[in-house]
Structures are given as structure tokens and as C-alpha cells.
Amino acid sequence: MSGRGRRGPSGRRLAAWSAAGLAASALLALGVLCATAGCTSVGYLAQQASGQVALMTARRPVAAVVADPATSAPLRERLQLSQRLRDFAVHELALPDNDSYRRYADLHRPAAVWNVVAAPELSLQARTWCFPVVGCVGYRGYFELAAAEAAAAPLRAEGLEVAVYPVPAYSTLGWFDWWGGDPLLSSFIGWPEGELARLMFHELSHQVAYAAGDTPFNESYATAVERLGGARWMATRADARTRTQQAQLEARRADFLALVRRHRAALDAIYRSTRSDEDKRQAKAAQMAALRSDYATLKATRWGGFDGYDRWFAQANNATLATQSAYDRWVPAFEALFHAQGDDFARFHAEVKRLAALPAAQREAALLAAMPASPVVAETPVVPAVAAASAPAP
């Protein structure tokens, strides 16, 4: 299910399709993908198809939006920047040369979708849902917040720890190339230049290689691409002010990840121990209190009061910690593979596609062999959405 960089049919040809035909095609594609969440009910699947169709039909060509006198100057500038980033992704990062991110949609809402994740009280293993083609994923995505909250309620009733969070972007893995690909969205177009670059590079990489049911592989690869590609953009295209801004964002991100990894490891050790469940609960409570205390100290000292991560720490639980871990596990291995391929993106993508085609055990063995002896990871804390998505922290 990887993208192949192929171009879809022309706008004239797509315009000839009826609305009913488009909806039916989207429903069929989602029936195969089932990547957004439970395809266990026709009602849910229909809701997902309807949401995808609404998003796709809200798009306009970037050139048309830029030329529209009603478009604000800030939006026009961001859209023009997005097209420079898109060209850079093709020519410098060997990412797919298709119609993704050549159109723009104003969603009139703060997120593309809302994800629901869940984990047991004494485990960092996320609940998974398994579907044809894409395998098992540890989240369910909804186009409406109310629907996501409704889906979260029975999970909480089971005693699971649950998180519902907004996702500004997601990848359809190239399945909608025929319909113009994934659009730029109002939910992320206003991000700082470096973060916009990273998000676009991350999502486009999901069209290159995808291993069904292996979220750590898929997301670590995409995170490596966004880091490496983002660094190349900063070094060769960004001005001094933008580089300074991005350096500050990434320093905070590195602090965040170091803090979360340390406490996540401590919690995992508690859950895997032979203590009684009651002792585990007490140790867990102390560890979570320490996590929030350390964050408060970090925020007041190194960050000078910056509060962009307040929401994450306010809802931090086993579900959010499990989600975060999927995005950083193999990043050092992928970066080592990139360097082993002579820092050549085309060769790197080819190697990743080869690994994605291997049986899971062989794929993991190859990544373990590629891991540096003392890996240093500073990836973007991202969250998954409908098929494979990301959202850099504030």
C-alpha cells in the first residue's frame, strides 16, 4: 500500500464524475483501507466515507486560491511557501511527484480528524483494531469530535485509559492519487515554516513505504524523513530568522522527548515488575506526579514559561504514552540507514521499501542491526490519524 508517485487523471476528467460516483468510489476505497477505525459497522464506514468525500470536495487548486482577491495575504504567503516545499520534496528528497498538497481545503474546524487511543490501567500496550490490507493500528479516527467522544465512552467504561486528541493532518497512503491526492488543510497551513516542512515531508513519506500493521516502522521512517528533510530545508532554503525560530522549537521538542522517554521507561518497568497490582498503582501515581512536576520545572526554567505542551501533560496517561512511543522507536536505525546509503534519499527510500516487504521478524532484526550503539533521538512528538498522520507539538 505504498504510493508510487503516479499522477492522477486530469481535473476535467474528475469533474465529469458524478457526486454519487465519487462517494461510491471513496466508500469502496475506505472499505479496503479501513484505516481510520472500526469497519465493524456499516454506519461507521459510511460516516468515514462521507467525511473523506466532504474533505476532498472542499479542496481548491492552490493556484486558484492564491489568485483569488478574497484570499488573505498571510494565507497567500503560506500557500506559496507550501508549493516551494512541495517542489523541494520532489527534487531534493525524492518524495512522490503527484498531486498531493497541490490543493487547499478550508475545513472550518480546528482539526482534520480526532483520534481515540486506549491502553490498560497497568500497561503501555495500546488497544489495537485490525483491518484488511493495513493490518492492526492503535487508534480510531473520527471526522467529528462528538463521534470520537462517543466512541471513547465505552472504552473508558471497560476501565481503559483513553485519550481523544485533534489531528491536523493525515495521509491516505496514496490511495486517493486518482482524486488529486491529499490536500493542504487550514488546520496546519499556518504553522511555522520549519514545522510545516516537517509535516509535509512526513506525510508524503507514507506514500513511499508502508508495512501493514507495523506502526513503529511506518511512523519512525516518516519521522526520520521529516527530520532529515527538514534539516536540509533549513540549511539550504530558510533564512536566518527562520532557522533561529526552528532551533528553539526543536530544542523544546528534544527536552519534551527526553522527559517523556525517561518517565515512560520508568512506568514500563513498574508495569512489568512482579509487584502486586495495588503496589503498581501506587508507584504509577508517584511516577505520573513526578512526570508533571518535572515538566513544571522545565517549563519554568529552560522554557521561560512557554506553555505549548500544557495540554499534552494535562491529559498524559498510558494511552498518550503508548502513542508517543510508536513514533520514536526506530528513528536512529532509519537515520543510520540513510547515512549508509550515502545520504541519498532515493537509495534510502528504496532500502526502506525493501524492508517494508520483509516478514515482520526479519524487518525488526534488520532495524535492530542498524541501531547505533548509543542512539540519540530527538524526533517530533507526533500523533497518528486516519491512515498515518502527524502533528508536531506547539
URVENLIN-V69155 format. One record per run of one state. SS is the DSSP state (H for helix, E for strand, L for the rest). FROM is the first residue (numbers start at 1). LEN is the number of residues. Records with the same first field share a line. If there is no record, write none. Layout:
SS->FROM-LEN / FROM-LEN
This chain:
L->1-10 / 16-3 / 34-8 / 58-1 / 68-5 / 92-11 / 106-7 / 120-6 / 127-2 / 132-3 / 138-2 / 143-2 / 158-3 / 168-2 / 172-5 / 180-4 / 186-7 / 206-9 / 237-3 / 273-4 / 301-9 / 315-3 / 326-5 / 341-4 / 357-3 / 371-17 / 390-5
H->11-5 / 19-15 / 42-16 / 62-6 / 73-19 / 145-13 / 177-3 / 193-13 / 215-22 / 240-33 / 277-24 / 310-5 / 318-8 / 331-10 / 345-12 / 360-11
E->59-3 / 103-3 / 113-7 / 126-1 / 129-3 / 135-3 / 140-3 / 161-7 / 170-2 / 184-2 / 388-2
